[in-house]
Amino acid sequence: MKYVEPLKSTFLLLLVILSLILTFSIWSYTPPYQVIEESQVEQITVGDQKELHQVVKPYRLLVNQNGNFSGTISNSVMDDLMGTFLNLHASELSFVQSNLTEEKINSMIRTDNRMTLFFSAEVPINAFRSILEFTQNDLPEVSFNSLIIDWSKFSQTRTLQLLFVSDKNRTLFSTEVTLSDEHFNATFKDAILQTVPYEEIKRDDKLSLYVPVDPMELIQFTYYIDEISPDKFKELLFNDPNIVKKNIESLNSSKYTDGMAFMTSDTNTKTINYVYPASESIGEIKESILLQDSFDFINDHGGLTGDFRYVYMNARNHITEYQLFLEGIPVFSSVTSTRIATTWGDKQIFRYRRPYYLLEMDITSEKTIQTLPSGAELIQSIENLNEIDDIVVGYYLKKNENELLYTLEPNWFVIDNGSWTRVTTETIGGTGYGLE
């Protein structure tokens, strides 16, 4: 019996040690959990995404050298120039002048050893800085629609002066960029070599017009078209596509709604119009933010389904628009829309209007060469020349008898306060032209 108590003590000690071991094992035990990867929600897109410099592009390059004008609307030249800005670094942006007159702007453009890039709409400097890097962090909230590049002092300083001109605000800002001889010759000088003779059409107390001296030969295209199903836009525009109801309102029209937003589609014009009324806003939006928000919204779902370029802004009403171009030439139509338009709301889209057709493939056998009269000749037949904003070459898009085919016909167009008018021949083989 004398061993019973020691044995009990030893047994209790072992139990305590075992308890401590088990407790520690429980505390330190980590089960072999299988790593569960976060599920990826597939983003719905209707096309490829783009960079801002592919959308904010000039529609005309004009050069004044040795007292003579030359110019081009070449798509490749515009792409190369905008790509060049991505590799340049600008000095600080400096204010030069306000209250610019039309004559002052004309004088700057016709100064020797300068090239001018014409943009369809005012481009906010704070948005352009994603294309051209500036030294300063805080840029003023200003914009421009003409960019004049002065190389008159390049041989001495290896710098170009950039002049940002705003017709709307009558302001002038400037900066400088430095580049090597090789870089200048491979970019700006090469662009000059690809220009053709242009003529300045002077107007009293108005900005000058600039037109090619010689007749122009352009290709008339016929395209097979494809479509992006409106149902796909339903999937990407509505918060919960599963509760969206579709109603057939007519032979050509359908309406989609979830009770908060609605979208109409028109099979005749191949366009959609989406509206989210609750997001309507009249608050002030900076132009640079409006352009960036609009671009990001469309670009996030690959909505720039073609060569769409920024061409219009109404900051007060939060509207931006993007025009379809083909071969560097704007496309106009009276049978469908050739523009993507957004109206920004309260931190989200309020209205989104756009075409859903795609110019899928041109038919080689249907290509023909069309000769347009020179701009100088055309000018002679246009009345009230002082009342228009510009004259441009464009494509007029029209349907064929086969509705799967669209023809793009080269024409001259008069631009007036954002509206276009097609200039047509009055008689076959004649020299008279009228507005249609």
Secondary structure, DSSP 8 states (H G I E B T S, - for coil): -TTHHHHHHHHHHHHHHHHHHHHHHHHH-----------------SS----GGGTS--SEEEEEETTEEEEE--HHHHHHHHHHHTT-EE---EEEESS--HHHHHHHHTSSSEEEEEEEEEEEHHHHTTTSEES-S---S-EEEEEEEE-TTHHHHSEEEEEEEETTTTEEEEEEEE--HHHHIIIIIHHHHT-EEEEEE--TTS--EEEESS-EEEEEEEEEEEE--HHHHHHHHSS-GGG-EEEE-SSSEEEEE-SS-EEEEETTTTEEEEE-GGG-------HHHHHHHHHHHHHHTT---SEEEEEEEETTTTEEEEEEEETTEEEEESSS--EEEEEE-SSSEEEEEEE-EEEEEE-GGG-EEEEE--HHHHHTT-S-GGG-SEEEEEEEEEE-SSTTEEEEEEEEEEEETTEEEEEEESSTT-S-EEE-
